[in-house]
Structure formats: C-alpha cells, structure tokens
Amino acid sequence: MYFAALLARTEDGWEASDTELDDVETLSDLADLAREASAEDDTVLILIEQEGGWFGVVRVDGEDDPRIYVSDAAAAARSSYGEILLTDELLGREPGTDLDDLDLDLDATEDGDPDDPDDDDAAESGGGADTPTTDSSVPHGPVGDAEILDDLGVSEKQLRSMSDDALMEIAESLGASEVLETVR
C-alpha cells in the first residue's frame, strides 16, 4: 500500500495535505506539485512510502532543484512511484537510461501488492522463477541526499536508521506528526 503526502512549512508551522501521484510522471511534475502547495518559496517535503518496502523524501525549496532521499533504491525501482524518484543523476547512470530497459520486475499495482501472492513466498525463500531481479545499476539500500533533513532536526544517522514507520518518525522530529496524521 502506498501513502504520499505533502508537508509545507509556513510561518505557523507545518501544513499537511494528502496527495495523489496518479498524474505525476516525472520528478519535475512532482516538484511542480510541491511548489503549488507553498504560497511562498517555503520548504515543501513530499513523503512517499510503500508499506514495508521503502520510503522516499523529496525536498523542494522554492525554485531550487529538488533534493531526494530513497531508503532502498532496489525496492523503489520495482515500484511505479519509486521510479519517479530514481533519476539517472541519483543513481549515477548515463542520462536517458530508462528503468524499463533494466531487468526489473516493476510492480504495476497501485497499492504495491503483488499480483500473485505466491511471488512473495518465492522472493522470501530467495528462489523461484518469479523472483524479482535488479540490475547492478540500481543499488540495494539508500540513495540520495541523506542530509536532506539535517537543518530541520533529522540527522543523516537518524534518517538512515528509520524503518517501518519512517514517515511518522520524520513528522515527529519536525513537530508535524499531528498534521500528518490528519491526512493519513
């Protein structure tokens, strides 16, 4: 199951809004969505998670280029929403490399659930013909700017150690857990 929300920093604190990513196809689209959520050039965070799989943070400060952190690139690469965040630059690939060109089993379902429940068993056991594979250009583990939230009170070490409920942990550190909970 996916969850995506925008946290916009204002004079009065953080404002949260639930967001749909169905019409978002690129990182530029995502950054534009974030900029629309801010009345000024305030910081906007886009928080995305696939339950039990990975989470991502995109930070947009005014017209600056978005900064990105993804907790597990290989898991995100198998996700239609994660694919938006995994830019060539972030992965250190040649521009124009498409994740569709890599040997990945992209998860086409909106909520992230596999089409065949038996696939989970094969993946957990480490075998089976339907076991997702990843190309060596998509690393297992975190990628991106791990210092993305340092100035907001979440250190690189904290961000890298977050697990299942990372978005709520981030929101708590920012003092925005109540507003995030209202849209969750």
C-alpha beads as a LAMMPS data file, in Angstrom:
LAMMPS data file: protein, C-alpha beads

184 atoms
183 bonds

1 atom types
1 bond types

-500.0 500.0 xlo xhi
-500.0 500.0 ylo yhi
-500.0 500.0 zlo zhi

Masses

1 110.0

Atoms # bond

1 1 1 0.000 0.000 0.000
2 1 1 1.288 3.437 -0.884
3 1 1 0.956 6.671 1.026
4 1 1 2.031 10.087 -0.214
5 1 1 1.695 13.448 1.486
6 1 1 3.000 16.982 1.189
7 1 1 4.297 18.851 4.221
8 1 1 4.603 22.576 3.567
9 1 1 6.452 24.746 6.059
10 1 1 4.689 28.010 6.808
11 1 1 5.058 30.845 9.328
12 1 1 2.579 28.991 11.537
13 1 1 4.282 25.597 11.327
14 1 1 3.747 22.647 9.011
15 1 1 0.654 22.098 6.891
16 1 1 -0.038 18.647 5.501
17 1 1 -2.040 17.579 2.510
18 1 1 -2.754 14.174 1.081
19 1 1 -1.596 13.907 -2.487
20 1 1 -2.383 11.668 -5.413
21 1 1 0.514 10.762 -7.657
22 1 1 -1.533 9.255 -10.476
23 1 1 -0.887 12.233 -12.795
24 1 1 2.762 12.601 -11.776
25 1 1 5.115 11.083 -14.316
26 1 1 8.447 12.808 -13.649
27 1 1 10.421 14.397 -10.860
28 1 1 9.683 17.775 -12.465
29 1 1 5.945 17.093 -12.158
30 1 1 6.450 16.198 -8.508
31 1 1 8.467 19.382 -7.852
32 1 1 5.772 21.482 -9.553
33 1 1 3.138 19.848 -7.340
34 1 1 5.207 20.761 -4.276
35 1 1 5.689 24.362 -5.414
36 1 1 1.929 24.732 -5.901
37 1 1 1.419 23.692 -2.260
38 1 1 3.512 26.598 -0.994
39 1 1 2.188 30.160 -1.009
40 1 1 5.732 31.472 -0.771
41 1 1 9.058 29.835 -1.548
42 1 1 8.874 27.862 1.680
43 1 1 10.210 24.365 2.140
44 1 1 7.908 21.592 0.973
45 1 1 8.543 17.933 1.700
46 1 1 6.973 15.171 -0.323
47 1 1 6.836 11.990 1.715
48 1 1 6.186 8.716 -0.091
49 1 1 6.159 5.212 1.301
50 1 1 5.332 1.737 0.205
51 1 1 4.342 -0.058 3.354
52 1 1 7.053 -2.459 4.424
53 1 1 9.173 -1.748 1.346
54 1 1 10.757 1.677 1.125
55 1 1 10.227 5.368 1.738
56 1 1 11.321 8.483 -0.059
57 1 1 11.656 12.152 0.816
58 1 1 11.737 14.886 -1.797
59 1 1 12.557 18.381 -0.602
60 1 1 11.693 21.427 -2.665
61 1 1 12.937 24.840 -1.516
62 1 1 11.484 27.486 -3.816
63 1 1 12.884 27.229 -7.325
64 1 1 15.934 25.174 -6.273
65 1 1 16.351 21.707 -7.736
66 1 1 14.589 19.041 -5.678
67 1 1 16.686 17.062 -3.228
68 1 1 15.889 13.365 -2.921
69 1 1 16.453 10.542 -0.456
70 1 1 15.225 6.980 -1.040
71 1 1 15.632 4.362 1.687
72 1 1 16.028 1.368 -0.654
73 1 1 16.659 2.019 -4.342
74 1 1 16.210 -1.608 -5.432
75 1 1 12.812 -1.852 -3.738
76 1 1 11.752 1.548 -5.102
77 1 1 12.842 0.552 -8.617
78 1 1 10.195 -2.168 -8.580
79 1 1 7.545 0.441 -7.764
80 1 1 5.743 2.709 -10.184
81 1 1 6.048 5.634 -7.739
82 1 1 9.620 4.898 -6.770
83 1 1 10.583 5.016 -10.417
84 1 1 9.740 8.760 -10.396
85 1 1 12.376 9.419 -7.718
86 1 1 15.173 7.276 -9.138
87 1 1 16.665 9.723 -11.596
88 1 1 19.762 8.947 -13.630
89 1 1 21.685 11.516 -11.596
90 1 1 20.594 9.976 -8.300
91 1 1 21.685 6.523 -9.454
92 1 1 24.866 7.742 -11.121
93 1 1 23.789 6.409 -14.524
94 1 1 24.159 7.793 -18.007
95 1 1 21.294 10.206 -18.769
96 1 1 18.470 8.609 -20.698
97 1 1 18.718 5.173 -19.069
98 1 1 15.167 4.034 -18.502
99 1 1 14.310 1.683 -15.655
100 1 1 12.123 -0.146 -18.163
101 1 1 15.318 -1.045 -20.029
102 1 1 16.728 -2.717 -16.933
103 1 1 15.867 -6.247 -15.882
104 1 1 13.390 -5.279 -13.159
105 1 1 10.028 -6.663 -12.149
106 1 1 8.109 -3.392 -11.828
107 1 1 5.105 -3.518 -9.566
108 1 1 2.228 -2.171 -11.658
109 1 1 -0.410 -2.314 -8.938
110 1 1 -1.349 0.983 -7.347
111 1 1 -1.196 -0.267 -3.790
112 1 1 2.068 -2.150 -4.194
113 1 1 0.600 -5.580 -3.587
114 1 1 1.948 -8.243 -5.930
115 1 1 -0.452 -9.678 -8.477
116 1 1 0.315 -13.208 -7.344
117 1 1 0.614 -13.904 -3.606
118 1 1 2.883 -16.872 -4.394
119 1 1 5.505 -14.389 -5.680
120 1 1 6.081 -13.201 -2.105
121 1 1 6.853 -16.728 -0.984
122 1 1 9.359 -17.192 -3.812
123 1 1 11.025 -13.864 -3.083
124 1 1 11.253 -14.602 0.639
125 1 1 12.758 -18.007 0.041
126 1 1 15.241 -16.486 -2.394
127 1 1 14.217 -18.606 -5.336
128 1 1 11.579 -19.240 -7.924
129 1 1 11.208 -18.109 -11.483
130 1 1 9.136 -15.099 -10.459
131 1 1 11.708 -13.733 -8.018
132 1 1 12.231 -10.032 -8.810
133 1 1 15.648 -9.218 -10.150
134 1 1 17.507 -5.944 -10.194
135 1 1 20.191 -4.589 -12.443
136 1 1 23.519 -3.718 -10.873
137 1 1 22.919 -0.036 -11.673
138 1 1 20.176 0.060 -9.021
139 1 1 21.844 -0.422 -5.647
140 1 1 20.267 -2.170 -2.717
141 1 1 19.981 0.271 0.144
142 1 1 19.676 4.034 0.453
143 1 1 20.500 6.539 -2.272
144 1 1 20.361 10.286 -2.486
145 1 1 20.925 13.137 -0.091
146 1 1 20.926 11.634 3.407
147 1 1 21.457 15.137 4.841
148 1 1 18.189 16.317 3.291
149 1 1 16.582 16.988 6.684
150 1 1 19.651 17.921 8.783
151 1 1 18.675 21.577 9.150
152 1 1 15.147 20.505 10.151
153 1 1 16.325 18.311 13.029
154 1 1 16.639 14.881 11.412
155 1 1 20.266 13.830 11.096
156 1 1 21.697 11.583 8.405
157 1 1 22.197 8.850 11.019
158 1 1 18.562 9.095 12.139
159 1 1 17.254 9.056 8.575
160 1 1 19.313 6.002 7.626
161 1 1 18.153 4.096 10.719
162 1 1 14.425 4.647 10.169
163 1 1 12.327 1.645 9.358
164 1 1 8.674 0.693 9.053
165 1 1 7.044 3.925 10.219
166 1 1 9.681 6.311 8.882
167 1 1 7.280 8.998 7.687
168 1 1 5.720 9.321 11.125
169 1 1 9.191 9.360 12.722
170 1 1 10.188 12.180 10.367
171 1 1 6.976 14.075 11.107
172 1 1 7.518 13.683 14.874
173 1 1 11.038 15.083 14.561
174 1 1 9.668 18.041 12.600
175 1 1 6.839 18.631 15.065
176 1 1 4.321 17.770 12.360
177 1 1 3.034 14.365 13.437
178 1 1 -0.464 15.643 14.229
179 1 1 -0.907 17.339 10.853
180 1 1 0.468 14.303 9.002
181 1 1 -1.847 12.007 10.937
182 1 1 -4.869 14.045 9.810
183 1 1 -4.181 13.198 6.156
184 1 1 -3.065 9.637 6.699

Bonds

1 1 1 2
2 1 2 3
3 1 3 4
4 1 4 5
5 1 5 6
6 1 6 7
7 1 7 8
8 1 8 9
9 1 9 10
10 1 10 11
11 1 11 12
12 1 12 13
13 1 13 14
14 1 14 15
15 1 15 16
16 1 16 17
17 1 17 18
18 1 18 19
19 1 19 20
20 1 20 21
21 1 21 22
22 1 22 23
23 1 23 24
24 1 24 25
25 1 25 26
26 1 26 27
27 1 27 28
28 1 28 29
29 1 29 30
30 1 30 31
31 1 31 32
32 1 32 33
33 1 33 34
34 1 34 35
35 1 35 36
36 1 36 37
37 1 37 38
38 1 38 39
39 1 39 40
40 1 40 41
41 1 41 42
42 1 42 43
43 1 43 44
44 1 44 45
45 1 45 46
46 1 46 47
47 1 47 48
48 1 48 49
49 1 49 50
50 1 50 51
51 1 51 52
52 1 52 53
53 1 53 54
54 1 54 55
55 1 55 56
56 1 56 57
57 1 57 58
58 1 58 59
59 1 59 60
60 1 60 61
61 1 61 62
62 1 62 63
63 1 63 64
64 1 64 65
65 1 65 66
66 1 66 67
67 1 67 68
68 1 68 69
69 1 69 70
70 1 70 71
71 1 71 72
72 1 72 73
73 1 73 74
74 1 74 75
75 1 75 76
76 1 76 77
77 1 77 78
78 1 78 79
79 1 79 80
80 1 80 81
81 1 81 82
82 1 82 83
83 1 83 84
84 1 84 85
85 1 85 86
86 1 86 87
87 1 87 88
88 1 88 89
89 1 89 90
90 1 90 91
91 1 91 92
92 1 92 93
93 1 93 94
94 1 94 95
95 1 95 96
96 1 96 97
97 1 97 98
98 1 98 99
99 1 99 100
100 1 100 101
101 1 101 102
102 1 102 103
103 1 103 104
104 1 104 105
105 1 105 106
106 1 106 107
107 1 107 108
108 1 108 109
109 1 109 110
110 1 110 111
111 1 111 112
112 1 112 113
113 1 113 114
114 1 114 115
115 1 115 116
116 1 116 117
117 1 117 118
118 1 118 119
119 1 119 120
120 1 120 121
121 1 121 122
122 1 122 123
123 1 123 124
124 1 124 125
125 1 125 126
126 1 126 127
127 1 127 128
128 1 128 129
129 1 129 130
130 1 130 131
131 1 131 132
132 1 132 133
133 1 133 134
134 1 134 135
135 1 135 136
136 1 136 137
137 1 137 138
138 1 138 139
139 1 139 140
140 1 140 141
141 1 141 142
142 1 142 143
143 1 143 144
144 1 144 145
145 1 145 146
146 1 146 147
147 1 147 148
148 1 148 149
149 1 149 150
150 1 150 151
151 1 151 152
152 1 152 153
153 1 153 154
154 1 154 155
155 1 155 156
156 1 156 157
157 1 157 158
158 1 158 159
159 1 159 160
160 1 160 161
161 1 161 162
162 1 162 163
163 1 163 164
164 1 164 165
165 1 165 166
166 1 166 167
167 1 167 168
168 1 168 169
169 1 169 170
170 1 170 171
171 1 171 172
172 1 172 173
173 1 173 174
174 1 174 175
175 1 175 176
176 1 176 177
177 1 177 178
178 1 178 179
179 1 179 180
180 1 180 181
181 1 181 182
182 1 182 183
183 1 183 184
